[in-house]
Amino acid sequence: MEHAPLRLVEELALKKDKVYRHSRVNYLLRSMLASMFIGFGVIVAFKTGSFFYADHSPLMYPMAAMTFGAAIILISYGGGDLFTGNTFYFTFAALRGKLQWGRVGRLWVTSYLGNILGAAAFALLIWATGLFRDVSVHGFLLSVVDKKMHAPTMELFFRGLLCNWLVCLAFFIPMNLKGDGPKLFAMMLFVFCFFISGYEHSIANLCTFAIAFVVDTKEAVTVGGMLHNLIPVTLGNLLGGSVFMGWMYYMVNKPFEEDATQ
C-alpha cells in the first residue's frame, strides 16, 4: 500500500502548519513564492508556444505543455506553498486527526491569498520587462485567455476537478520513487498530461490572467471574465484535491492502518 508516501504527505502538512503557526507572514510569503514559480512556467510555456502560434502549427500546445513542467520542478525543489496541493495535504492530515478543520480552512484561505498576491507581483515584473508587449509574442497568450473566460461554467468546474486530481498525483507519485531523475520525469509527465488535456488549474490561471491583464492594451481581459473562470475552477480544484486525493487515499488505506494498530 501507499503507507510511506502518505506518511510524507502527513509530515508535509504538519510542517506547513508549523510555518503558519510560527509566522503567518512567512506562510503568506511562501505562498507568494509558489505562484511566482508558476508564473515562470506560464511565461516559458506561452513564449515557446508563440513561436508556433503564428504558423498555426499543431506543435503549439505540445511544446507549451512540455515546457510548463518547469513550474512544478521549481515548486517541488525550490519551496513555496501552493493552494492546489494543500487541498490534498491538509485534507489527509485532518482526516487522520492531525489538524482541525478550522485550521485547514484558514490555511487554504491564506495560501490562496498568497498565491493571488504572488501572481499579481510576478505579472508586474513581466510588464516591467516589456517581453510580452509585442502582439507576435502575446497573441497566443491572449487567445488562450479568451477561451478560458468564455468556457461554460460547469465545464470549467469539471476541468478544474480533473486538473487538481492529476496535479496532486504529480506531487504524490514521485514520493514513492527513488532518485531525482525518475521523480523529475514523473512530475514533467503528469504536468504535460494536465496541460495538453485542457484541464484548468486555478493558480496557473491566476498567473495567466494577471500577465494578460497587464500586457493587453485592448482591454480584452476583464475582471468579470477572470472571475467567471476562477470561481468554478477553484471549486473544482478544491474537490479534486480534497475528495479524489485526500479522502480517497485515506479511505482505501484506512483498513490497513487499523490492522497495523491491532
C-alpha positions in Angstrom: 0.0 0.0 0.0 0.9 3.7 -0.1 1.9 4.0 3.5 5.4 5.6 3.1 4.3 8.4 0.7 1.1 9.1 2.7 3.3 9.5 5.8 5.3 12.0 3.9 2.1 13.8 2.9 1.1 14.0 6.6 4.5 15.2 7.7 4.5 17.9 4.9 1.1 19.1 6.0 2.2 19.4 9.6 5.4 21.2 8.6 3.3 23.7 6.6 1.1 24.2 9.6 4.2 24.8 11.8 5.3 27.6 9.5 1.8 29.1 9.7 1.7 28.9 13.5 5.2 30.4 13.7 4.5 33.3 11.3 1.5 33.9 9.1 3.6 36.5 7.2 6.2 33.8 6.4 3.5 31.5 5.3 2.0 34.2 3.1 5.4 34.9 1.5 5.9 31.2 0.8 2.5 31.1 -0.9 3.5 34.1 -3.0 6.7 32.3 -3.9 4.8 29.3 -5.2 2.6 31.3 -7.6 5.7 33.2 -8.8 7.2 29.8 -9.7 4.0 29.0 -11.5 4.4 32.4 -13.3 7.9 31.3 -14.6 6.3 28.2 -16.0 3.5 30.2 -17.6 6.0 32.6 -19.3 8.2 29.8 -20.7 5.1 27.9 -21.9 3.5 30.8 -23.8 6.8 32.1 -25.0 7.5 28.7 -26.5 4.0 28.3 -27.9 4.1 31.8 -29.5 6.8 30.6 -31.9 4.3 28.1 -33.4 1.1 30.2 -32.9 1.6 32.4 -36.0 2.0 29.4 -38.3 -1.0 27.6 -36.7 1.4 24.7 -36.1 0.0 21.6 -34.3 3.1 21.6 -32.2 1.9 24.8 -30.4 0.2 23.2 -27.4 2.5 20.1 -27.1 5.6 22.4 -26.9 3.9 24.7 -24.4 2.8 21.7 -22.3 6.3 20.3 -22.3 7.9 23.4 -21.1 5.3 24.3 -18.5 6.7 21.4 -16.4 9.4 23.8 -15.2 6.9 25.2 -12.8 6.3 22.0 -10.8 10.1 21.4 -10.6 10.6 24.9 -9.2 7.9 24.4 -6.6 9.0 20.9 -5.6 12.6 21.7 -5.2 12.5 25.5 -4.6 9.8 25.5 -2.0 6.7 27.5 -1.9 3.1 26.8 -0.8 0.6 26.1 -3.5 -3.2 26.1 -2.7 -4.0 23.3 -5.0 -1.5 20.8 -3.4 -2.7 21.9 0.0 -6.2 20.7 -0.7 -4.8 17.2 -0.7 -2.2 17.5 2.1 -4.4 19.3 4.7 -7.4 17.1 4.0 -5.5 13.9 4.5 -3.9 15.3 7.7 -7.3 16.4 9.0 -8.9 13.0 8.3 -6.0 11.4 10.2 -6.9 13.7 13.2 -3.6 15.7 13.0 -5.3 19.0 12.0 -8.5 20.7 13.0 -10.8 21.5 10.1 -11.0 25.2 11.2 -7.2 25.4 10.9 -7.4 23.7 7.5 -9.8 26.3 6.2 -7.5 29.1 7.4 -4.5 27.5 5.8 -6.4 27.2 2.5 -7.5 30.8 2.5 -4.1 32.1 3.4 -2.3 30.1 0.8 -4.8 31.1 -1.9 -4.5 34.8 -0.9 -0.7 34.5 -1.0 -0.9 32.8 -4.5 -3.1 35.8 -5.7 -0.5 38.3 -4.4 2.4 36.4 -5.9 0.6 36.2 -9.3 0.0 40.0 -9.3 3.6 40.8 -8.2 5.0 38.5 -10.9 2.7 40.0 -13.6 4.0 43.5 -12.7 7.6 42.2 -13.1 6.8 40.8 -16.5 5.2 44.0 -17.5 8.3 45.9 -16.5 10.5 43.7 -18.8 8.4 44.5 -21.8 8.9 41.0 -23.1 5.1 40.4 -23.8 4.2 43.8 -25.3 4.5 42.7 -28.9 1.5 41.1 -30.4 3.6 38.4 -32.0 4.5 37.3 -28.5 1.3 37.8 -26.5 -1.1 36.7 -29.3 -1.0 33.1 -28.2 -1.5 34.1 -24.5 -4.5 36.3 -25.2 -6.1 33.6 -27.4 -5.9 31.1 -24.6 -7.2 33.6 -22.1 -10.2 34.5 -24.3 -11.2 30.8 -24.4 -10.8 30.5 -20.6 -13.0 33.5 -20.0 -15.9 32.2 -22.2 -15.9 28.5 -21.4 -19.2 27.1 -19.9 -19.2 27.3 -16.0 -19.9 23.6 -15.4 -17.2 22.5 -17.9 -14.7 24.8 -16.1 -15.7 23.1 -12.8 -15.0 19.6 -14.0 -11.9 20.6 -15.8 -10.7 22.0 -12.5 -11.6 18.8 -10.7 -9.7 16.6 -13.1 -6.8 19.0 -13.2 -6.0 19.0 -9.5 -6.6 15.3 -9.2 -3.8 14.9 -11.8 -1.6 17.7 -10.4 -1.8 16.3 -6.9 -0.7 12.9 -8.3 2.2 14.7 -9.9 3.4 15.6 -6.4 2.3 12.3 -4.7 3.5 9.6 -7.1 7.2 10.8 -7.1 7.2 10.4 -3.3 7.4 6.7 -3.9 10.3 6.9 -6.4 14.0 6.9 -5.7 16.4 9.3 -7.3 15.8 12.7 -8.7 15.8 11.5 -12.3 12.6 9.3 -12.1 10.9 11.9 -9.8 11.5 14.8 -12.3 10.4 12.6 -15.2 7.1 11.7 -13.4 6.4 15.3 -12.5 7.0 16.5 -16.0 4.9 13.8 -17.5 1.9 14.4 -15.2 2.0 18.2 -15.8 2.3 17.6 -19.6 -0.8 15.4 -19.3 -2.9 18.1 -17.5 -1.8 20.9 -19.8 -2.3 19.1 -23.1 -5.7 17.7 -21.9 -7.1 21.2 -21.5 -7.8 21.0 -17.8 -7.9 24.1 -15.6 -5.5 25.0 -12.8 -6.7 27.9 -10.7 -3.3 29.2 -9.7 -1.8 28.8 -13.2 -4.9 30.7 -14.4 -4.3 33.4 -11.9 -0.8 33.9 -13.2 -2.0 33.7 -16.9 -4.8 36.2 -16.3 -2.6 38.6 -14.3 0.1 38.6 -17.0 -2.5 39.0 -19.8 -4.2 41.8 -17.8 -1.0 43.9 -17.6 0.2 43.3 -21.2 -3.1 43.7 -23.1 -3.7 47.2 -24.5 -7.2 46.5 -25.9 -8.8 45.6 -22.5 -9.9 42.3 -23.8 -9.2 40.8 -20.4 -11.9 41.7 -17.9 -12.4 41.2 -14.2 -15.8 39.6 -14.8 -14.3 37.1 -17.3 -11.5 36.2 -14.9 -14.0 35.6 -12.0 -16.2 33.5 -14.4 -13.2 31.2 -14.8 -11.6 31.3 -11.4 -14.6 30.6 -9.2 -15.7 27.3 -10.8 -12.1 26.2 -11.4 -11.1 26.9 -7.8 -14.0 24.9 -6.5 -13.2 22.1 -8.9 -9.6 22.1 -7.8 -10.7 22.0 -4.2 -12.9 19.0 -4.8 -10.3 17.2 -6.9 -7.6 17.6 -4.3 -9.6 17.1 -1.1 -12.0 14.3 -2.2 -10.4 12.4 -5.0 -7.0 12.5 -3.4 -7.2 13.3 0.4 -10.4 11.4 1.2 -9.9 8.7 -1.3 -6.4 7.7 -0.2 -7.5 8.0 3.4 -10.4 5.6 2.9 -8.6 3.0 0.8 -5.7 2.8 3.2 -7.7 3.0 6.4 -8.3 -0.8 6.8 -4.5 -1.4 6.6 -3.9 1.4 9.2 -6.4 -0.3 11.5 -4.7 -3.7 11.1 -1.3 -2.2 11.9 -2.6 -0.8 15.2 -4.2 -4.1 16.4 
